[in-house]
């Protein structure tokens, strides 16, 4: 708040044409924009300070600031500055004004008090003494005692205390100007309207709109950025929707002058709505949030200008109904303070960066985030950065020119960085250095690769099993993950000479890099054995490197070194692709979901919703990353940490498509009883079928060697053994790797959950 030029109270009765001193408050980071805005609105002068702008002008300027400022929180008219070293001095300073010139005793008021000094350290006490000074003045002058109304006062006064004294002002706005009155419903962590306006101004949206550019918000939430953009393009004053301003019940209010300004703004808004506005579209994966956005758009009267629809980031594309050569993609993605899982967010931002480069070449982009690291995770180069404050959070606005802006290769979520061909050549072992056994193993790898080459090229598969103990003495599984190799050594039977086993492993380690043309550092080795309890979840290492691989439409994250499993069971590839092809319009349930790769396929395949249940925090966190990596939102893809057996007891929801892929055996410390798939599968399958809608499909799969389906299940339901059909060429040599049934319910079927709580 500014200081009047005199230490005595400023006169409260001035001609409307007289120049006055004003102060507009705003969030930190907007001061320069607000100064420029005040000058554009006709201020005689303006200068910025922390969280506000001093400006000068007649009464009409104060009115225009309240009506037209897109950035200010409040517009204050200073009334007095006085010494306030203690409570008595504060009281005397407040009571020195002629309050009858400001408001009538029958009106209500309230005090907003901020700051402290050596004697007044409590804002509530300061507000109380300021209030006493006002009401006692009225009583002393023979008037009735005015009342305080904190919720809906006729007038609101602002007192700011510092070591230099007290500053007293009338709040002309009567409440924060960021409230435009079009947003009654908002999503979680909503963006304030004036902050949205600042983002758009920094991104030069007004200039872009004037040149015919379009605007798209791929994570629009309740539509704040869209509506602020439309109001700018249509020349709609942001204050037009407010029910009233604080000055309307002030004794110094000039009603005819205000009405003239208001009438002019209304006429401009009518003309703005009638012209052809730029293309303004918003998307969000949460259908309930989109409904709120539609309500807000209707309340603002901008249904013809702003369109929103339910669409995940994975579906983001530039509208193709007419040419849109240039425009602005602007969004406020989650950044972990209130929304989103922090570990998964880099993959979401990477997906955003890839979509921007793929779909919006030649456009501009603006990303508002509270974490610059997440901004870098997009893989894009920003040419400008601005600091803005979102409440108490310091945030950054990153601006990108999408013309020839190439994705970097080293941001989170990017495909794994394999060694360069030169590096692989340098690290590969020379043919002559291999032992006879290693040479034989290398030749088998090359032979298998040639055998699979046509299938791999035709299907576009990046990850497959190249070798699976084809030669018994070399008992390993060799899997390719793009340019990386994963070698899992099967546990040697008892009686095998440990030294001989170690020698054969050494031959494998020397043969793999040369046979496959990879660097030795790009090969991960593991020993596979039967796991008990939580051992399958335990870390084997701590490199933390997640690589991106493609499978059909999905981009999946694998970790080749830190865990026993990589996060992607290659033998279930055909089943995942089948689920993706059948999921359109379905509610999909993934029990024992592991890292959720099947969930990703179902969601990308058009599932209406997915629900994934697992007990492991490790795997559920991995699932969140997989969803984010594919631009999928958790609003439609629900993640549940629970024991699947216990969860099924209470499940009331029905699903159209279910994947049930339990472990062969588990005695996790997190649950009371052990689980054996052969012993316990019949009631488990029945419990899952109780969640299946008539006409739905349950896929039941497991990897237990020698497993036999319960005979009563086979008699009671349509159970089709599709094990062979769910094995690709890389696993047909070992058809016992898993077993899978397709179990369907007729339209009239009724099932009961044998484990349901009665």
Secondary structure, 3 states (H helix, E strand, C coil): CCCCCCCCCCCCCCCCCCCEEEEEECCCCCHHHHHHHHHHCCCCEEEEECCEEEEEECHHHHHHHHHHCCCCCEEEEEEEEECCCCHHHHHHHHHCCCHHHCCCCCCEEEEEEEECCCCCCCHHHHHHHHHHHHHHHHHHCCCCCCEECCCCCCEEEEEEEECCEEEEEEECCCCCCCCCCCCCCCCCCCCCHHHHHHHHHHCCHHHHHHCCCEEEECCCCCCHHHHHHHHHHCCCCHHHHCCCCHHHHCCCCCHHHHHHHHHHHHHHHHHHHHCCCCCEEEEECCHHHHHHHHHHHHHHCCCCCEEEEECCHHHCCCCCCCCCCCEEEEECCCCCCCCCCHHHHHHHHHHHHHHHHHHCCCCEEEEEECCHHHHHHCCCCCCEEEEEEECCEEEEEEEEECCCCCCCCCCCCCCCCCCCHHHHHHHCCCHHHCCHHHHHHHHHHHHHHHHHHHHHHHHCCCEEEEEECCCCCCCEEEEEECCEEEEEEECCCCCCCHHHHHHHHHHHHHHHHHHHCCCHHHEEEEEECCCCCCHHHCECCCCCCCEEEEECCEEEEECCCCECCCCCCHHHHHHHHHHHHHCCCCEEEEECCCCCHHHHHHHHCCCCEEEEEECCHHHHHHHHHHHHHCCCCCCCEEEEECCHHHHHHHCCCCEEEEEECCCCEECCCCCCCCEEHHHHHHHHHHHHHCCEEEEEEEEEEECCCCCCCCHHHHHHCEEEECCHHHCCHHHHHHHHHCEEEEEECCCCCCCCCCCCCC
